[in-house]
Amino acid sequence: MAETPLSRRRLLGYAGAGATGAVLVGAESAEAATADAAALPVSSAAQVAREHVPRKYRTLRTDGYSAPGDGGGATYRRLAGAPDRPDRWHLRSADGTWWEIADDVVSVRALGARGDYDEEAGTGSDDTEALLAAARLDRVIYVPGTARTYHCTEQISLTRDGTTWYGDGHRSKITLFSAESGAGALIGIHGDAPTTAAGPPARTVRGVHVSGLHLDTRGTRNNNGLGGSFLADVRVENMTFSRIGRKALTFQYHCRNVHCRDITIHDTATEPGSTFAAVSVEGLTAGVDLSYYPGGVSSTDDLLGADMSNITFADVDCASTGYNYIVVSNAYRVRFDNVDLGDTAGAGSFVIFTRRVRDSHVRGIRGGDTARRMIFFDKDVSGCAVEDFRFGSTQGTARDGRAIHCAGPGNRFTGGSFGHRNTAAPEAILVSAADVALDGVEVRECAAPLVLNGPPAAAGLMLTGSRFTAGSASAFRVKGPGAIIQGNRFETPDAPFVGRFEGPDAQCVGNHLAGTGERRVIVMPGASVLIALNTFGAGSSIEFQGGTLYAGACFANTGVTGTGPNHLPLGGGALHADGSGLLRIKSSAFTSDTDGTVVGAQT
């Protein structure tokens, strides 16, 4: 029964005239307000069902859920009638009155969760229903720390705008015990899927904030830690992930303005045969089936990354992965800052950007050894960068196990260091796209024949301020036009050559090229190179094959001997200074240091 808001005496008092009546009414109103404001203390939510609550009480305050002091205490307000859909945040007292949790912040223990499951012993409460109820409740949800874990068997789906869940960090642990088919994710943040192949989400969930939780999926199949789709303006902070079957953090399909920071991942991609990663960002591609979402379309168009943008990850620490660490596919403006990684397992990589990725970067990344690749940029990846990176070594035996493979144009790799021990891969670094820059890259060792290889597609390749150290590997071979090799130090004394140019309009300026002997630099037929201001090991030579002596300039280099160490092209011939300082000119190839007609002398 609905309570009458004003008593008969109070109504009469308001209607009365005179100072005395006004004073009496004021006193009674104050007394009533005090009774309404005071919450009736009840030992537990369970005890409320046995209480007849006087009508003067509009609120209750419990000291626990099942028993006093169990952490499930809450404040409840009196309802005018039965709720349309009674849930775990409702109580009904013995007198038939319905009550609803009134707190702005609600502990999952006030909904019946206990967090007492002992995985080793296999004993404790199942908290699934309480956790799912918390996801339905439109309040800030608190997951208190526990000495054991919260037992959950289903995905916790956060679908309301403005949802906030927080805990006490590592101790606020939720463990997923799912069936063989998996639950998809322990926590899923999602709106409603598109209903047409190229359309937007039917509903975007906004403003979700999750922090201070520890998620564990026990390495089981088809289970991610925290995943999200059809969302915007989401924050994920101070999270711990353990034994994640697939991906610890994954955002896919129509996600914008997502910010994740202070992430600790103990182990991930543990699912047998997994091809997944610690962190994954994936835009919508052609043919994706979204029908497992209510009303979702069964086949989609490729949105070329337009549905994924402004997604950041900062201060990420991942000790191990069963496959990859970072995978980004079909997305714009994705950022990773300050990432600390362990070794990879199997055929995994540290960083993979694939399909259409634009304007994205990884900055401040540290990693161990890998059995395959360190960094791979696919052919449609452009305008992206990896800066300040430090890795161990490539340890694998596959031919595609290069340390860096950049197949997309306009990308940068700056301030990095790694070793390359894979003897099967043809090179440590393969650049097969235009306008790629490497600056300040240190290769500590290289077991492949080449450190850097730039095939014809690598037009405008820039290598600056870098250091390559390898006893028998050649430092570089470039076939594309317009290559710039400047200000580098190549410690490759036992290599058959330091560098080889096979394309036109190249520059080799201000480098230090260690080692002595013939063919330190080779200029192939059809190539043209400016070779200037370089320091060679004493007795080194530059070999110009075919007519290339007349297709470039070579001057102010030290340590170089032999034919054409310093020359300038002159139309169909070249001007050359021999070892004694005489200037010689010839319209065909020089065959020795004293070949050609003397036209002057240096004085």
N, C-alpha and C positions, 0 to 999 in steps of 0.2 A: 504494500500500500504506500502511495506517495505521502510524504510527510507535509502537513500544513505549515507553510513557512512562518506564519505569525499566529500567536495564541490569541484567544478572545480578549484576555485582560490587556495584552499589549495593544490590540486594536482600539479598545476603549480608552486606554491611556493616551494614545496619540490623538484621539478625538476630543478628549476632555479639555477644559479651559482652566486657566488660573495657574499661579506659580506652584501651588502644592501638588496639583496633578502632574505638572511637568517634572517635578523632582522625583515623584514616585515612579513615573514611567522610566526615567533615566536610570534609576537604581535597578529596576527589574531588567532592563535591557542589558545592562552591564553584567548582571548575574547570568543571564541567558547566553550572552556572548562568551563568557568564561567557560560555561559548560560545553558549548559547541566547539570552542578552540581546543579544549583538553582532550587528548586522545585516550581512549580506554586501553590500558595495558592488558595484553593477552599473552600467555606464555608462548604460543605457537600458532601457526596458521591452522594446524590440525585441531587445536583446541577451540577455534572459533566456531566450528560446526556444533559444539556442545554448549555454546554460550547463548543466553538470552540477553541481548544488548539493550539497555534502557534507551528510550527514544531520544533522550537528551544528547546522546553521543553521536556525533556525525563522523568521527574518525576512530580508527583502531590502530594500535601500534603493537605488532607482534615481536617477540624476542627470538623467533626462529621459525623454521618451516615445519619440520616434523617434531622437533624438540627444542627447548630453549637453548640458545647459544650455539646452534648448528650453522650460523652464518646466513640463515634465510629470513631474517627479520625484515619487516617492511611496514610502511604506513598505508592504511586502506581508508578510502572514503565511502560513505554510505551512498548507495544508488537509489533512485526513486522507484525502480522496478527491476525486473529481471533483465539482464543484457540479452541482446538478440542472439549472440553466439557466446555462451560462457566458455572461458578459456582458463588457463592455469594461473592467470593473474586475477581471477575472481574468487571470492569466498562467499559462502552462504551460512549465516549463523542459524542457530536452532530456532529462532523466532521467525525465520523465513526471509530475513533481510539479506539483500545482496550487497557485496562490498567489492571495490576495485582498487588495485594498487594505485596510490596517489603520488608516489615518489617520481621525481624527474629522472633519477638514476636508479636502475633496478639491477640487483645482482641476480645472476642465473640461479643462485641458491634459493632466492625467494620464489622461484618457479619450480623448485623441486630437485635441481641438480645437486649432486653431492661431491663430485670430484674425488671419489674414494676408490677408484678402480685400480687394483693391483694386477698389472699385466703378467707378471711372473707367476703369481699364484692363480690367476684367472678368476679372481673374486672381486666383488664390488658392485656398485649400482650401474644401471644403464641410464645415462643422462640424455638420451636422444630426444625424448619428448619435451623435456625442459628446454633444451637448446633450440629446438625448432620453434617452441612457443616464444622464446626470446626473440627470434628472428621475425615473428609476426607482431610483436609488441612495438608500438610506436614510441619508444623511450630510448634513452641512452642505456646501453647494456654493459654491465660490469661482470667480468669473469675473474673471480678471486684466485689468487695463487693457491696451489695445493701441493701436498707432499707426493701425491700419486698422479692421477690423470682423470679427466672427464671422458667417459666412454660414450662414443657416438657411432651410429651405424648408417647414417644417411647424410647427404649433403646439406649443409646449412646455407640456405639461399637468402641473401639480403637483397630485397627488391624494392624497398621503400626509399623515397628521397630523404636525404638527411640522416640516414641510419648511422649510429655511432656504436661501435663495440670496442671496449678496451680492457686490458688486464694488467697483471703485475709483471709482465715480461716472461722469462723462461719458465717460471713456475706455473703460469696460467696455461697449462697444457691440455689440449684436446686431442684425443687419439681416435682415428677412424678405423672401425672394424666393419669392413664392407664385405658384401658377397663377392664371389669370383668375378662377376661382371663389372664390379667397381661402382663408385658413386659419382665419378666425374671429377669432383673436387671436394675437399673438406669444407671450405668456405667458397661459395659462388656469389658474385655480385653481378646481377644482370637485370636489364629491363625486358622489353618484349621484342622478339625478332622481327625482321622485315617480312612483309606479306607479299612482296613482289621481288623479282630477281635482282633488280638494280635499285630498289627503293631503300629509304632510310628505316631505322627501327620503328616499329609501331609505338614504342615508348622507350625513352632513354631515362635510366635511373641516374639521379644526380646527388652529389654531395655526400657520398658514403665515406666514412672514416673508420678504419680498423687499425688498432695499435696494441702493442704489448701482449700479444698472444704467441703461444708455441703450438704449432700444428704438426702432427705426426700421422702419416698414413700407413706406417708399417711396411713400406715397400711393396704394397699390393698393386695389382693391375688396374689400369684405367683410372688412376687416382692422382690428381694434382693437389697441391697444397691450397693455394688461393688463386682462383681464376675469375676473370670478368669479361663480360660482353655487353654491348648496347648500353654504355655508361659514359658519364662525363663528370669532371670535377671530383675525382676520387683520390683519397690519401691513404697510404698504407705505410705504417711507421713502426719501428722497434719490434720487428717480427722475427721469430725463430722457426725454422723448418727442420724436421728430422725425418729420415727414412721415407722420402717422397718417391712414390712409384714412377711418376712421369716428370712433371714440371713443378718446381716449387712456386714460382710466380708466373702466371701466364695471362696475357690480355689478348683477346682476339675478337675481331669483327666490331666495328663501329665504337671505338674507344677514343676519347679525347680528354686532354688535361688530367693525366694520371701522374701522381707523384709518389714515389716509393723511396724510403730512406731508412737507414739503420736496419739492414736485413742480414740475418745470420742463417746460413744454410749448412747443416751438418753433412747431409748426404742426400743426393737427388738422382733422378733418372735411374733408379735401382730396379725397375721392372725388367724382368728377363726379356732380352731382345729389343729393349727400348731404343727408340731413335730420337729421344727427346733431350731437353736441356734444363739447366737450373732456372734460367729466366728466358721467357719467350714472348715476342710481340708479333702478331700475325694479322694482317689485313685480309679482307674478303677476296677470295679468288673464284674462278668459274667452277660451277658444279657442286659447291658446298651444300650439303643437306642440313637445313636448319629446322626440319620438321619435328625434331625432338623437343623444340620449344613450342608451347601452345600457339597455334596459328602461324608458325614459321613456315617459310617457303621451302620447297624440297630441292630447288636448284638455283644457284645464284650466278650473277655476272662477276667478272673480274673488275674490281673497282680500282685497281692499279695503285693502291695505297691511300686513296683519298679518304677512306673511312678511319684511318689511324693516324693521330698526330698529337704532338706535345705530350710525350710520355717520357718520364725521367726516372732514373734509378741512381741513388747516391749512397755511398758508404755500404757497399755490399761485400760480405765475407762468405765465401763458399769453400768449404774444405775439400769436397770431393764430388765427383759426378760420374755416373755410369756411361755418359756419352758426352754431349756438348755442355758448355756453360752458358753462352749467350747466343740466341738466334733471333734475328729480326727479319721479317718478311713483309713486303707490301706495306710500307709505313713511311711517314714523314716526321721529321723533327723528333727523333728518339735520342735520348741522352743517357750516357752512363758515366758517372764520375766517382772516382775512388773505389775501384773494384779489386778485391783480393781473392785470388783463386789458388786452388791446389793443383794436382796433376789431373790429366784427363785419363779416361780408361777406354779401351777398345779403339774405335775409329773416331773418337770425339775430337772436337776443336774448341779453342777458347772463344773465338768470335766468328760468327757467320752472319753476313748480311746477304740476303738472297731475294730474288725477284726484284720488284721495283722499290728501292729504298732511296730516300733523298734527304739531304741536309741533316744528317745524323752523325753523332760522334761518340767515341769511347775515349775518356780522358783519365789518366792515372790508373792503369790496370797492371796488376802483378799476377803472374801465374807460374806454375811449375813446369814439368815436362809433359809432352804430348806424344801419343803414338801415331798421330797423323799430322794435321795442320794446326797452325796457331791462328791465323787470320785468313778468312776467305771472303772476298767481295765478288758477287756474281756480276754478270755482264750488264744488267740494268741498274746497278748501284752507282749513284753519282753524287758528287758534292758532299761526300762523307769523309770522316777523318778518324784516325786512331793516333792519339797523342800521349806521350809519356807512358810508354809501355815497357815492361820488363818481364821476360819469360825465361824459363830454363832452356831446354833443348828439345828438338824433334828427335824422337827415339825410334820411330817406326821403320818399316821396310817397304811401304807402298810407294809406287812411282808418283802418285799424286800427293805425297806427304810433304809438300813444301811448307816452309815456315810461313810465308806470305804469298798469297795468290790474289792479285787484283785484276779482275777481268772487266771492271767498269770504269768509265771515264771520269776525270776531274776529281779524283780522290787523293787524300794526303796521309802520309805516315811520318810522324814527327817525333823525334826524341825517344827512340826505342833501342832495346838491346835483347839479343837472344843468341843461342847456339843452334847449329844445324848438324845433326849426326846421321841423318838418313842418307845412306849411300846409294839407294835406289832412285831417289828423286833426281831429275836432271839438274835442278838448281835450287837454291834456298829461297830466292825471291823471283816470282814470275809476274811480270807486268804485261798484260795483253790488251791494253786499252789506251786511249789518248789522254794526254794532259794529266798524267799521274806524277805526283811529287813525293820524293823521299828525302827527308832532311834530318840530319843528326841521328842516323840509324847506325848502331854498332852491331856487327855480326862477329861474335867472339871466336867462332870456329865454323868450318864448313867442310863436310865430308863429300859433298856433291862436286861434279866437275866445275860448276859455275855458282857464284854467289848471286848475281843479278842477271836475269835474261829478259831482254825486251825485244820481242818479235816485231815484224813490220807494222802491226796494228798499234804499237806503243809509240805513236807520234807525240813529240813534245815531252818525252820522258825527262824528268829532272832528278838528278842525284846530287845533293849538296851537303857539305859539312858532315859526312859520314865516315865511318871507319870499318873496313872489312879486314879481318885477320884470318888467314887460312894458309897453311903451308903450301898445298899443291893445287888448290882451286883457283881458277881465274876469277878476277874480281867482277868483270862485266862483259856482256856482249849486247850491243844495241843495233837493231835493224831498222827501226822506225826513223822517220825524218825528224830533224829539229831537236835531237837529244842534247841535253846540257849536263855535263859531268864537271862539277866545279867544287874546289875547296875540300876535296876528300883525301883520306889517307888509306892507301891500299897496301896492307902488309901481306903480300902473297908472293914471297920470294921464289918458291919452287914451282910455281905455275908455268905452263907452257907460254902463256902471255898474261899480262895484267888486264888489258882491255882490248876489245875488237869492235871497230865501227864498220857497219855494213849498210848504213843509210846516209842520205844526203843532209847537208846543213847542220852538222853536229858541232858541238864545242867541247873541248877538253882543256880546262883552264885552271891553273893554280892548285893542281893536285900533287900529292906525294906518292910516288910509285916505287915501292921497295923492290929490291932484287937487282941482279945484274944479268947481262947477256943479251942475246938477240931477241927481237920481236916482243919487247915489253908492251908496245902498242902496235896493233895491226890495223891498217886501213885497207879494206877490201875494195875490189873493182866496183866502180859505180858510187862509192861513198865520197863524201866531202867533209872535211873536218878542219876547224881551227884548233891547233894544238899550241898552247902558249903558256909561258910562266909556270911550267911544271917542273918538279924536282924528281929526277930519275936516279936510280942507283948508278954508280960510275960504270961506264962501259956499256950502257944499255943502248938499244937501237929502236927506231921506229920504222916499221916496214910498210911501204906504200906499194900495193900490188896494182898491176895494170897501169892505167893512166892516172891514178888517183893523186900522184904528186902534183898535178896541175889543177886539182879541184879543191884545194884548201890552202891554208897558210900554217906555217910552223916556225915559231920564233921564240926567243928568250927562254928556252928550256935549258936546264943544266943536267949534266951527267950523260948526255946523249952523244953517241958517235955514229959513224957509218954514213950511208947515203941519205942526203936530204934531211939532216936533223933540224936545219933552219932554212926555210924557203918561203918565197912569196909567189903566187900564181901571176902569170903575165899573159893574158889571152890564151894562145895555144901552147904556151910553154911555162917555164918557171925560172925564177932567179934564186940562186943557191949560194950560200957561203960555205966553202970547204974548210977543212981543219986548219989550214994555214992562214985563213982570213981572206983568201981571194974570192971575189964574187964571180960566179959563173952563170951562164945562161944557156939553155938548150930547149929546142922545140919538141924533143922527144924524151923518152924516159931516161933518167940518169942511171948509169950502170956502175958508177963508182964515185968516190968522194971527189975525185979530180976530173970527172967527166964534164964536158961542156966547154963553151968558149969563155975565156977570162974577159970580163968587161970592167974590172976595177979591183981595188984592194981596200981593206980596212986599214986605216992609219991611226 
